[in-house]
């Protein structure tokens, strides 16, 4: 009865990590949640607004309008409700403020209209913010990538002789040099622990 929808963006993640990191991260998180609760994990959606491209001008990024994100989110919610899912969980690995706002506004509006289905938006680092804060291509995201799919990560491509920065390298947060799959697993365990109770509560309500 639960559908998990991973959401990402085609966005540059510095020299060392893949353009598709956000979607890969959200997909891995959705799979972990589905393992804990049961459910269907859909393919990742790569449509993001408020990316690093207009923010800092970096290439290798596709920026979409907020209206596009809202419309697509609405159509997914309507389509999944039509397929008789009782709970829809959107995990967004891309967490630009405008992007999260577009998804959240759509989810909240849909939830106000449809009391027969539970809907939840989870930005990747929101449940773990106090311990593992939001970041971009930094320690947290890189550790997740090393856990879920290490092949496209090359820490050797980080700049030599200095720590990577947002303005020069698109890295926001703690240096990714210390990223490990083990750190990714620790973040994921806390993410699942803090997210699953809300999902189960939504499911109980929808089945009542």
N, C-alpha and C positions, 0 to 999 in steps of 0.2 A: 503493500500500500504506500510505500515511500519512494519518491523520485528524487534523485540527487542530480543537480545541474551544476557542473563546474563552469566557472566563467573566468575568462582571461582577456588578454589583449596582445596584439602583435606589437611588442614594445622592446626597445633596446635595453639590455641588462648588462651594460659595461662590456669590457673586453673578454671577460672570463666565463660568461654564462649565456645561455641561449635566449634568443628573441622570444621564444614561446614559454618562458619560465612561468609566467603567471597562470597560464592554463594547465601546465603540467603539475604545478603545485596544487591548484584547486582540485584537479583530478585525483591526485594522490590522497588528498584530505577526504574527498568524497568516498573513495574506496575504503578508507579506514573507518569512516562513519557507517558505511553500509555493512561492513564486517561486524560492527557492534550492534546494529539495529535491524539488519536486513534491509532490502530495498534494491532499486535499480539505479545504476550509475549511467547517466547519459554521456555522450561525447562532449568534450569541452567546447565552449563557445568563445571564439576569439574576436570579440567586438567591444572595443574599449574607448571611452572618452576621457578627457583630462589626463592624457598621457604625458610622458616626458618630452615629447616632440614640441608642442607649443610652449611648454614650461621652460625648457632649456635649449630647444632647437636641435637636439640630437637626431641623427638620421635613423634608418632601419626601424621605423615605427609607423604604424597606420593609425591615424586619429579618426574617430567617428564622432558624429554629433551626439549630444546628449539625447536629442529627440529619437535618434536611431536606437540607442540603448533602451530607452523607455518603451518604444514600440515593440522591439524584439522581445524584451522581457515580458510584456503583456501578452504577446502571442504565445510564448512558451507556457505561461501560467494557464491561459485559457485552453491551450491544446492538451496540457497534462491533466487539467481538471476534467476535460472531455474524455480522457482515457481512464477515468475513474480512480486516479491516484487520490489518496486521502491526505497526504502531506507532500509538499514540495519544498525542498531545501536547496537554496542557491548559495554556493560557496564561491566567493569572488577572490581570486588571487590578485587581480589588479585592484588596487585600493586608492587610486586618486580620488580626492574629495568629491569632485563633480561626478565621477563615475559611481561611487558608492551612493551619493545622493539620488542619482537618477534611478538606480535599482531600488533603493529603499522607498522612495516616493511611490514607485510602481507597485511594489510588494504591499505597502501599507494600504494603498487605494484598493487593490484587489482583495485584500483580507477584509476590508470594511464592507465589501460588496458580497463576498462569498463566505458565509459562516459554515458551509459544509466541507471546507477543505482548509487544512492548516498550511500556512506558508511562512517561511523563515529565510531571512538573508543573513549570511555569516561572512563578513570580511575575514580574510585568512588569519590575521594576527589579532583580531579584536578579542577573542576569548583568552588570549595569553598575554595581553598587552603589558601587564604589570611585570611579568617575568621575561617575556620575549617580545619586545616592542616592534611596531611596524617599521619596515625598512625597505630599501630598494637596492637590489643586487648586493646587499651587504651580508653580514654573518647569517642572519635568519633565513633569508630567501635562498642563499647559496647552500646552506646546510640542508634545507628541504630538497633542493635539486639533487644534491649528492645522495640523499636517501632514496628519492623516487626514480631518478634516472641520471646517473653520474657521467655517462658517456659524453654529453656535450659540455661538460665543465672542464676548464683548463685554468687553474689558478696561476700557472706560470705566465699567463698573458697579462697579469696585473702589472701596473707600472713599477719599475725598479727604483729603489732608493727613496721612496716616499709612500705614504699611505694614499689610497685612492680617495678622491673627493667627488662631491656632487657636480660641481661646475666643470671639472676636467674629465671625469670618468663616469658620471651618472651613478655614483655609489652614495647612498644616503643611509647612514647608520654605522654600526660597528664594523670594523674592517672584515672583509670576507676571507682574509688570509688564514684565519683559524677555523674556517668552516669544516665540518665533518658530517658524515652520515649519522654518527652517533648523536651529535647535537640535534640534527634533524629529527631523529627518533624521539628525543626527549621533548622537543617542541610538539611533535605530533601527539604524543601520549597525553600531554596536558590539554591540547586542543580537543581531543576526543573526550577526555574526562569531563571537560566543562561544557561541551556542546550536546552530548548525547541526552542528558536529562531533559533539556528543553524540547528536543525532538520527540522523545517518548511522551512528554506531556501533551504536545500537539497531537500526536497519534491517538492518545487516550481520549482527548476531547473530540476528535473527529469521528471516533467510533462509538462515542456514547449515544 
